[in-house]
Amino acid sequence: MMKTDGRLTMQMIDETLTKAGFNVAVLKQNHRQDEAKIDGLLRRNDTQGGGFGFNGTPAFVAGTVIFPGVPRMEDLKAALEQGRAAR
């Protein structure tokens, strides 16, 4: 789905999930059951991301280093080591 040009439709999403072996009806039922909780977590994450100045994904925080995108592995490892050493 990440390689899709343009906007995804519900039909495209359902077809992709079905091809991947998921039971779409069960997924939708589970979503309806936990919709308020899921929406609350997404709102919280969006608020936190906005506080860091993130406006999309991916984004990472490692110690005191902010990566507003995909970091190079060596940079991420260095930031994690720095954060652990500071404890």
A tleap script that builds the chain and sets N, CA, C and O, in Angstrom:
source leaprc.protein.ff14SB
mol = sequence {
  NMET MET LYS THR ASP GLY ARG LEU THR MET
  GLN MET ILE ASP GLU THR LEU THR LYS ALA
  GLY PHE ASN VAL ALA VAL LEU LYS GLN ASN
  HIE ARG GLN ASP GLU ALA LYS ILE ASP GLY
  LEU LEU ARG ARG ASN ASP THR GLN GLY GLY
  GLY PHE GLY PHE ASN GLY THR PRO ALA PHE
  VAL ALA GLY THR VAL ILE PHE PRO GLY VAL
  PRO ARG MET GLU ASP LEU LYS ALA ALA LEU
  GLU GLN GLY ARG ALA ALA CARG
}
set mol.1.N position { 0.816 -1.186 0.000 }
set mol.1.CA position { 0.000 0.000 0.000 }
set mol.1.C position { 0.863 1.254 0.000 }
set mol.1.O position { 0.453 2.290 -0.524 }
set mol.2.N position { 2.051 1.169 0.582 }
set mol.2.CA position { 2.915 2.347 0.650 }
set mol.2.C position { 3.401 2.774 -0.736 }
set mol.2.O position { 3.781 3.929 -0.928 }
set mol.3.N position { 3.391 1.867 -1.687 }
set mol.3.CA position { 3.854 2.178 -3.033 }
set mol.3.C position { 2.742 2.678 -3.940 }
set mol.3.O position { 2.978 2.950 -5.117 }
set mol.4.N position { 1.534 2.804 -3.406 }
set mol.4.CA position { 0.385 3.217 -4.201 }
set mol.4.C position { 0.480 4.693 -4.549 }
set mol.4.O position { 0.717 5.539 -3.687 }
set mol.5.N position { 0.290 4.986 -5.826 }
set mol.5.CA position { 0.231 6.387 -6.248 }
set mol.5.C position { -1.173 6.916 -5.959 }
set mol.5.O position { -2.165 6.230 -6.202 }
set mol.6.N position { -1.246 8.119 -5.446 }
set mol.6.CA position { -2.545 8.716 -5.172 }
set mol.6.C position { -3.153 8.200 -3.878 }
set mol.6.O position { -2.478 7.594 -3.045 }
set mol.7.N position { -4.424 8.453 -3.736 }
set mol.7.CA position { -5.145 8.080 -2.513 }
set mol.7.C position { -5.618 6.641 -2.579 }
set mol.7.O position { -6.040 6.157 -3.630 }
set mol.8.N position { -5.544 5.972 -1.451 }
set mol.8.CA position { -6.070 4.615 -1.339 }
set mol.8.C position { -7.587 4.663 -1.209 }
set mol.8.O position { -8.137 5.570 -0.583 }
set mol.9.N position { -8.252 3.692 -1.799 }
set mol.9.CA position { -9.685 3.548 -1.603 }
set mol.9.C position { -9.900 2.405 -0.618 }
set mol.9.O position { -9.006 1.586 -0.405 }
set mol.10.N position { -11.079 2.351 -0.024 }
set mol.10.CA position { -11.388 1.249 0.888 }
set mol.10.C position { -11.326 -0.087 0.155 }
set mol.10.O position { -10.902 -1.092 0.727 }
set mol.11.N position { -11.745 -0.100 -1.103 }
set mol.11.CA position { -11.697 -1.332 -1.883 }
set mol.11.C position { -10.246 -1.794 -2.060 }
set mol.11.O position { -9.958 -2.984 -1.932 }
set mol.12.N position { -9.335 -0.865 -2.352 }
set mol.12.CA position { -7.922 -1.218 -2.516 }
set mol.12.C position { -7.356 -1.779 -1.214 }
set mol.12.O position { -6.607 -2.755 -1.221 }
set mol.13.N position { -7.720 -1.155 -0.104 }
set mol.13.CA position { -7.226 -1.606 1.201 }
set mol.13.C position { -7.764 -2.998 1.515 }
set mol.13.O position { -7.011 -3.883 1.924 }
set mol.14.N position { -9.069 -3.188 1.324 }
set mol.14.CA position { -9.680 -4.491 1.597 }
set mol.14.C position { -9.070 -5.587 0.733 }
set mol.14.O position { -8.792 -6.680 1.226 }
set mol.15.N position { -8.859 -5.306 -0.544 }
set mol.15.CA position { -8.269 -6.299 -1.442 }
set mol.15.C position { -6.849 -6.653 -1.023 }
set mol.15.O position { -6.467 -7.823 -1.057 }
set mol.16.N position { -6.068 -5.660 -0.630 }
set mol.16.CA position { -4.687 -5.901 -0.210 }
set mol.16.C position { -4.647 -6.734 1.067 }
set mol.16.O position { -3.855 -7.670 1.181 }
set mol.17.N position { -5.504 -6.389 2.023 }
set mol.17.CA position { -5.555 -7.150 3.271 }
set mol.17.C position { -5.998 -8.591 3.028 }
set mol.17.O position { -5.455 -9.519 3.626 }
set mol.18.N position { -6.980 -8.776 2.153 }
set mol.18.CA position { -7.454 -10.127 1.835 }
set mol.18.C position { -6.344 -10.941 1.182 }
set mol.18.O position { -6.138 -12.101 1.537 }
set mol.19.N position { -5.622 -10.342 0.227 }
set mol.19.CA position { -4.507 -11.032 -0.436 }
set mol.19.C position { -3.414 -11.406 0.557 }
set mol.19.O position { -2.711 -12.399 0.369 }
set mol.20.N position { -3.273 -10.609 1.616 }
set mol.20.CA position { -2.248 -10.873 2.638 }
set mol.20.C position { -2.718 -11.900 3.660 }
set mol.20.O position { -1.976 -12.249 4.578 }
set mol.21.N position { -3.957 -12.389 3.504 }
set mol.21.CA position { -4.450 -13.445 4.369 }
set mol.21.C position { -5.277 -12.991 5.554 }
set mol.21.O position { -5.586 -13.792 6.436 }
set mol.22.N position { -5.643 -11.712 5.590 }
set mol.22.CA position { -6.449 -11.204 6.698 }
set mol.22.C position { -7.933 -11.389 6.405 }
set mol.22.O position { -8.357 -11.360 5.250 }
set mol.23.N position { -8.712 -11.580 7.456 }
set mol.23.CA position { -10.169 -11.634 7.356 }
set mol.23.C position { -10.672 -10.209 7.577 }
set mol.23.O position { -10.742 -9.738 8.712 }
set mol.24.N position { -11.016 -9.538 6.504 }
set mol.24.CA position { -11.384 -8.121 6.568 }
set mol.24.C position { -12.611 -7.894 7.443 }
set mol.24.O position { -12.676 -6.901 8.167 }
set mol.25.N position { -13.581 -8.796 7.386 }
set mol.25.CA position { -14.785 -8.636 8.211 }
set mol.25.C position { -14.427 -8.644 9.696 }
set mol.25.O position { -14.959 -7.844 10.465 }
set mol.26.N position { -13.537 -9.537 10.100 }
set mol.26.CA position { -13.105 -9.600 11.502 }
set mol.26.C position { -12.333 -8.341 11.875 }
set mol.26.O position { -12.532 -7.789 12.957 }
set mol.27.N position { -11.447 -7.879 10.981 }
set mol.27.CA position { -10.696 -6.647 11.254 }
set mol.27.C position { -11.637 -5.463 11.463 }
set mol.27.O position { -11.452 -4.666 12.383 }
set mol.28.N position { -12.640 -5.359 10.607 }
set mol.28.CA position { -13.589 -4.244 10.720 }
set mol.28.C position { -14.414 -4.347 12.002 }
set mol.28.O position { -14.705 -3.337 12.643 }
set mol.29.N position { -14.786 -5.567 12.366 }
set mol.29.CA position { -15.532 -5.763 13.615 }
set mol.29.C position { -14.670 -5.366 14.809 }
set mol.29.O position { -15.143 -4.685 15.719 }
set mol.30.N position { -13.424 -5.783 14.808 }
set mol.30.CA position { -12.514 -5.420 15.901 }
set mol.30.C position { -12.299 -3.914 15.963 }
set mol.30.O position { -12.236 -3.332 17.046 }
set mol.31.N position { -12.188 -3.289 14.800 }
set mol.31.CA position { -12.016 -1.840 14.769 }
set mol.31.C position { -13.226 -1.134 15.363 }
set mol.31.O position { -13.084 -0.216 16.170 }
set mol.32.N position { -14.413 -1.564 14.963 }
set mol.32.CA position { -15.640 -0.944 15.512 }
set mol.32.C position { -15.689 -1.093 17.034 }
set mol.32.O position { -16.084 -0.174 17.751 }
set mol.33.N position { -15.282 -2.266 17.507 }
set mol.33.CA position { -15.318 -2.543 18.946 }
set mol.33.C position { -14.361 -1.641 19.712 }
set mol.33.O position { -14.671 -1.220 20.827 }
set mol.34.N position { -13.208 -1.340 19.135 }
set mol.34.CA position { -12.174 -0.565 19.826 }
set mol.34.C position { -11.953 0.813 19.214 }
set mol.34.O position { -10.922 1.439 19.461 }
set mol.35.N position { -12.903 1.292 18.421 }
set mol.35.CA position { -12.720 2.532 17.676 }
set mol.35.C position { -12.378 3.730 18.563 }
set mol.35.O position { -11.477 4.500 18.232 }
set mol.36.N position { -13.073 3.895 19.667 }
set mol.36.CA position { -12.817 5.049 20.542 }
set mol.36.C position { -11.405 4.993 21.114 }
set mol.36.O position { -10.717 6.011 21.180 }
set mol.37.N position { -10.976 3.808 21.526 }
set mol.37.CA position { -9.629 3.646 22.074 }
set mol.37.C position { -8.567 3.926 21.002 }
set mol.37.O position { -7.592 4.632 21.260 }
set mol.38.N position { -8.760 3.374 19.812 }
set mol.38.CA position { -7.815 3.573 18.710 }
set mol.38.C position { -7.742 5.046 18.339 }
set mol.38.O position { -6.652 5.601 18.197 }
set mol.39.N position { -8.895 5.678 18.183 }
set mol.39.CA position { -8.922 7.098 17.829 }
set mol.39.C position { -8.247 7.951 18.899 }
set mol.39.O position { -7.556 8.918 18.578 }
set mol.40.N position { -8.444 7.598 20.162 }
set mol.40.CA position { -7.786 8.329 21.248 }
set mol.40.C position { -6.269 8.205 21.180 }
set mol.40.O position { -5.556 9.188 21.381 }
set mol.41.N position { -5.778 7.009 20.899 }
set mol.41.CA position { -4.334 6.801 20.777 }
set mol.41.C position { -3.767 7.572 19.582 }
set mol.41.O position { -2.689 8.160 19.670 }
set mol.42.N position { -4.493 7.565 18.477 }
set mol.42.CA position { -4.031 8.305 17.302 }
set mol.42.C position { -4.004 9.812 17.571 }
set mol.42.O position { -3.066 10.496 17.160 }
set mol.43.N position { -5.029 10.333 18.260 }
set mol.43.CA position { -5.040 11.763 18.619 }
set mol.43.C position { -3.870 12.103 19.529 }
set mol.43.O position { -3.198 13.117 19.341 }
set mol.44.N position { -3.628 11.236 20.531 }
set mol.44.CA position { -2.516 11.459 21.452 }
set mol.44.C position { -1.192 11.478 20.698 }
set mol.44.O position { -0.365 12.364 20.912 }
set mol.45.N position { -0.993 10.500 19.816 }
set mol.45.CA position { 0.254 10.427 19.060 }
set mol.45.C position { 0.422 11.635 18.144 }
set mol.45.O position { 1.528 12.154 17.993 }
set mol.46.N position { -0.679 12.084 17.530 }
set mol.46.CA position { -0.620 13.258 16.663 }
set mol.46.C position { -0.248 14.504 17.461 }
set mol.46.O position { 0.539 15.332 17.002 }
set mol.47.N position { -0.817 14.630 18.654 }
set mol.47.CA position { -0.500 15.769 19.518 }
set mol.47.C position { 0.968 15.738 19.941 }
set mol.47.O position { 1.654 16.759 19.900 }
set mol.48.N position { 1.442 14.568 20.344 }
set mol.48.CA position { 2.847 14.437 20.733 }
set mol.48.C position { 3.774 14.736 19.558 }
set mol.48.O position { 4.771 15.442 19.712 }
set mol.49.N position { 3.445 14.200 18.393 }
set mol.49.CA position { 4.266 14.449 17.210 }
set mol.49.C position { 4.304 15.924 16.862 }
set mol.49.O position { 5.355 16.461 16.513 }
set mol.50.N position { 3.151 16.583 16.958 }
set mol.50.CA position { 3.105 18.018 16.701 }
set mol.50.C position { 3.971 18.797 17.671 }
set mol.50.O position { 4.571 19.807 17.303 }
set mol.51.N position { 4.039 18.328 18.916 }
set mol.51.CA position { 4.884 18.980 19.917 }
set mol.51.C position { 6.365 18.906 19.567 }
set mol.51.O position { 7.143 19.789 19.930 }
set mol.52.N position { 6.742 17.862 18.869 }
set mol.52.CA position { 8.128 17.718 18.417 }
set mol.52.C position { 8.367 18.386 17.067 }
set mol.52.O position { 9.502 18.452 16.594 }
set mol.53.N position { 7.300 18.879 16.451 }
set mol.53.CA position { 7.429 19.499 15.141 }
set mol.53.C position { 7.331 18.511 13.991 }
set mol.53.O position { 7.642 18.862 12.853 }
set mol.54.N position { 6.903 17.279 14.263 }
set mol.54.CA position { 6.746 16.286 13.209 }
set mol.54.C position { 5.450 16.565 12.464 }
set mol.54.O position { 4.433 16.899 13.073 }
set mol.55.N position { 5.491 16.427 11.151 }
set mol.55.CA position { 4.259 16.594 10.386 }
set mol.55.C position { 3.999 15.389 9.485 }
set mol.55.O position { 3.266 15.492 8.501 }
set mol.56.N position { 4.591 14.264 9.816 }
set mol.56.CA position { 4.379 13.044 9.043 }
set mol.56.C position { 5.162 11.906 9.652 }
set mol.56.O position { 5.736 12.027 10.734 }
set mol.57.N position { 5.174 10.807 8.943 }
set mol.57.CA position { 5.907 9.641 9.411 }
set mol.57.C position { 6.932 9.253 8.373 }
set mol.57.O position { 6.753 9.586 7.202 }
set mol.58.N position { 7.970 8.584 8.732 }
set mol.58.CA position { 8.315 8.203 10.090 }
set mol.58.C position { 9.038 9.329 10.809 }
set mol.58.O position { 9.516 10.276 10.185 }
set mol.59.N position { 9.110 9.215 12.104 }
set mol.59.CA position { 9.868 10.138 12.941 }
set mol.59.C position { 10.289 9.376 14.184 }
set mol.59.O position { 9.546 8.537 14.692 }
set mol.60.N position { 11.481 9.671 14.667 }
set mol.60.CA position { 12.019 8.958 15.818 }
set mol.60.C position { 12.635 9.941 16.801 }
set mol.60.O position { 13.170 10.980 16.415 }
set mol.61.N position { 12.547 9.589 18.084 }
set mol.61.CA position { 13.243 10.314 19.133 }
set mol.61.C position { 14.107 9.287 19.847 }
set mol.61.O position { 13.605 8.279 20.344 }
set mol.62.N position { 15.402 9.546 19.894 }
set mol.62.CA position { 16.340 8.647 20.566 }
set mol.62.C position { 17.143 9.486 21.545 }
set mol.62.O position { 18.027 10.245 21.147 }
set mol.63.N position { 16.831 9.344 22.829 }
set mol.63.CA position { 17.482 10.201 23.822 }
set mol.63.C position { 17.010 11.629 23.617 }
set mol.63.O position { 15.821 11.923 23.743 }
set mol.64.N position { 17.936 12.507 23.304 }
set mol.64.CA position { 17.592 13.907 23.053 }
set mol.64.C position { 17.707 14.261 21.576 }
set mol.64.O position { 17.615 15.433 21.210 }
set mol.65.N position { 17.908 13.263 20.730 }
set mol.65.CA position { 18.072 13.485 19.294 }
set mol.65.C position { 16.752 13.190 18.577 }
set mol.65.O position { 16.125 12.155 18.801 }
set mol.66.N position { 16.356 14.102 17.729 }
set mol.66.CA position { 15.116 13.957 16.968 }
set mol.66.C position { 15.462 13.676 15.516 }
set mol.66.O position { 16.279 14.369 14.909 }
set mol.67.N position { 14.827 12.648 14.972 }
set mol.67.CA position { 14.997 12.289 13.569 }
set mol.67.C position { 13.657 12.450 12.860 }
set mol.67.O position { 12.809 11.563 12.959 }
set mol.68.N position { 13.439 13.558 12.147 }
set mol.68.CA position { 12.167 13.744 11.439 }
set mol.68.C position { 12.184 13.055 10.073 }
set mol.68.O position { 12.002 13.699 9.040 }
set mol.69.N position { 12.398 11.777 10.082 }
set mol.69.CA position { 12.489 10.983 8.859 }
set mol.69.C position { 13.231 9.702 9.187 }
set mol.69.O position { 13.424 9.373 10.357 }
set mol.70.N position { 13.640 8.990 8.176 }
set mol.70.CA position { 14.350 7.738 8.389 }
set mol.70.C position { 15.829 8.046 8.643 }
set mol.70.O position { 16.516 8.557 7.759 }
set mol.71.N position { 16.319 7.737 9.853 }
set mol.71.CA position { 17.732 8.009 10.130 }
set mol.71.C position { 18.613 6.916 9.545 }
set mol.71.O position { 18.166 5.796 9.297 }
set mol.72.N position { 19.863 7.264 9.334 }
set mol.72.CA position { 20.836 6.230 8.982 }
set mol.72.C position { 21.037 5.380 10.226 }
set mol.72.O position { 21.039 5.909 11.337 }
set mol.73.N position { 21.204 4.088 10.063 }
set mol.73.CA position { 21.303 3.169 11.200 }
set mol.73.C position { 22.426 3.578 12.149 }
set mol.73.O position { 22.264 3.523 13.368 }
set mol.74.N position { 23.561 3.987 11.592 }
set mol.74.CA position { 24.672 4.363 12.470 }
set mol.74.C position { 24.355 5.609 13.289 }
set mol.74.O position { 24.809 5.731 14.426 }
set mol.75.N position { 23.580 6.540 12.725 }
set mol.75.CA position { 23.178 7.731 13.475 }
set mol.75.C position { 22.206 7.369 14.599 }
set mol.75.O position { 22.303 7.900 15.705 }
set mol.76.N position { 21.271 6.465 14.310 }
set mol.76.CA position { 20.320 6.028 15.327 }
set mol.76.C position { 21.043 5.294 16.456 }
set mol.76.O position { 20.776 5.541 17.633 }
set mol.77.N position { 21.946 4.403 16.099 }
set mol.77.CA position { 22.702 3.666 17.123 }
set mol.77.C position { 23.525 4.620 17.987 }
set mol.77.O position { 23.584 4.458 19.206 }
set mol.78.N position { 24.156 5.604 17.366 }
set mol.78.CA position { 24.958 6.572 18.115 }
set mol.78.C position { 24.089 7.371 19.076 }
set mol.78.O position { 24.486 7.612 20.216 }
set mol.79.N position { 22.904 7.784 18.624 }
set mol.79.CA position { 21.998 8.552 19.489 }
set mol.79.C position { 21.525 7.700 20.656 }
set mol.79.O position { 21.426 8.194 21.780 }
set mol.80.N position { 21.230 6.425 20.409 }
set mol.80.CA position { 20.800 5.531 21.490 }
set mol.80.C position { 21.927 5.309 22.492 }
set mol.80.O position { 21.693 5.332 23.701 }
set mol.81.N position { 23.140 5.095 22.004 }
set mol.81.CA position { 24.283 4.920 22.903 }
set mol.81.C position { 24.519 6.175 23.737 }
set mol.81.O position { 24.820 6.088 24.928 }
set mol.82.N position { 24.384 7.332 23.114 }
set mol.82.CA position { 24.551 8.613 23.819 }
set mol.82.C position { 23.494 8.757 24.908 }
set mol.82.O position { 23.803 9.176 26.023 }
set mol.83.N position { 22.255 8.414 24.591 }
set mol.83.CA position { 21.172 8.498 25.562 }
set mol.83.C position { 21.376 7.553 26.726 }
set mol.83.O position { 21.120 7.921 27.873 }
set mol.84.N position { 21.830 6.346 26.454 }
set mol.84.CA position { 22.077 5.369 27.522 }
set mol.84.C position { 23.231 5.801 28.407 }
set mol.84.O position { 23.188 5.609 29.622 }
set mol.85.N position { 24.252 6.379 27.815 }
set mol.85.CA position { 25.418 6.827 28.574 }
set mol.85.C position { 25.071 8.002 29.491 }
set mol.85.O position { 25.701 8.189 30.532 }
set mol.86.N position { 24.079 8.780 29.107 }
set mol.86.CA position { 23.692 9.955 29.887 }
set mol.86.C position { 22.887 9.607 31.127 }
set mol.86.O position { 22.689 10.452 32.000 }
set mol.87.N position { 22.421 8.365 31.206 }
set mol.87.CA position { 21.598 7.975 32.374 }
set mol.87.C position { 22.404 7.898 33.613 }
set mol.87.O position { 21.871 7.586 34.678 }
savepdb mol mol.pdb
quit
